[in-house]
Amino acid sequence: MATRFFLPTFGLLLATSAPVMAQTLEDCVAQAIMKASDRKSMQSIRASCEKKQERSEPSRKSQVLDCLRERALTATDDASAASVRQECKEQVDSGKEVPKKFAAARSVEMNPDVISPLRQNYILPYTYNSSVNQESYQVFGDSEPLDNEEAKLQISLKVPITYQDLLTPNDGIYFGFTLKSFWQVYNHDISAPFRETNYRPEIFYLAPLPIDFTPGTWFGRVGLEHESNGRTQFLSRSWNRAYVTLGYAETDWALAIQPWYRFPEDEKYDDGDPATPPESEGDDNPDIEDYMGYYEMNGAYRWGPLELSGMFRRNFAQGHGAYELGLSFPLWGRLRGYTQYFDGYGESLIDYNHKNQRIGLGVLLTEMF
């Protein structure tokens, strides 16, 4: 079936071909309840249906029908019935592998009541930062105002701007928005403020790539994004980037690399007086690429019920960079436990030139697989 799915850890989206189960888990459970004995538990019914879905594969005919349902929404108005039928047959015959949990029908994206994830969505109620960036906040007269313990959360969403094919089947343009916050929730001495919040709107074009010699799916993405912490004067940080992404995904693992180009800004005027706030116009962080580098790599791997994820970036000339490791595990219902470790520069914009190590524990709201 031609579907779209998301890679939230990468900040990537993939439009591609993927077989979708002819019968959903909900359908299986509902039918099993009708036939089950009076004393059979819901836990055993759900477990049985989950195993059936893992073992079963839809027939070729059902896969073609699923693809036709999808193309009914996304095919261009001038596409012929014959061309759409042929396209779906070729997609099903290709046997491309994609993670089944990434599959989200185009009809869902078109639903005005649904907003899809872009990157990972998580809440870490407790994190410990071994090296808090106190220096940036000393302009306010507080020498040691911040705690090592704080909460961290990320909310990341996307919506389609186009609903039919543009240049190739299942491509599209999207608007995305990611919010990342660091909350000094345990610091009652300074009224538990949100220490830093980063806002990241972006617009991007995404398309599958016609590479057929591998069992998985290749995809490309081109976009523009702005990232800012919404602060002024001494605490203001921001940058604008254009990026290109090349990624590859199979059922249990995925990998992507994303180089970027930062748009230059005018130099900020400095009168030399440290007590005078800098001008509002100009570059707040001219050396940000020295610490954030010029590219980022992301990967994920599913190992049974566990899901491993990772991020890596590096400026080899300056010797600066960062890596992040994540591990998610079943918790309750659709919620998954999540632990995250970060080491390096640029966990937030205010910390772009400050190295820290953080470990946190919480819940993951949108998993990779």
TAVENWO-V134397 format. One record per helix or strand. SS is the DSSP state (H for helix, E for strand). FROM is the first residue (numbers start at 1). TO is the last residue. If there is no record, write none. Layout:
ss,from,to
SS,FROM,TO
SS,FROM,TO
//
This chain:
ss,from,to
E,2,7
E,12,17
H,25,35
H,42,55
H,60,74
H,81,94
H,100,102
E,104,104
H,106,110
E,116,117
E,122,129
H,135,140
E,149,160
E,172,183
H,188,190
E,194,208
E,217,228
H,233,235
E,238,249
E,253,262
H,288,292
E,295,303
E,306,315
E,320,332
E,335,345
H,349,351
E,355,364
//
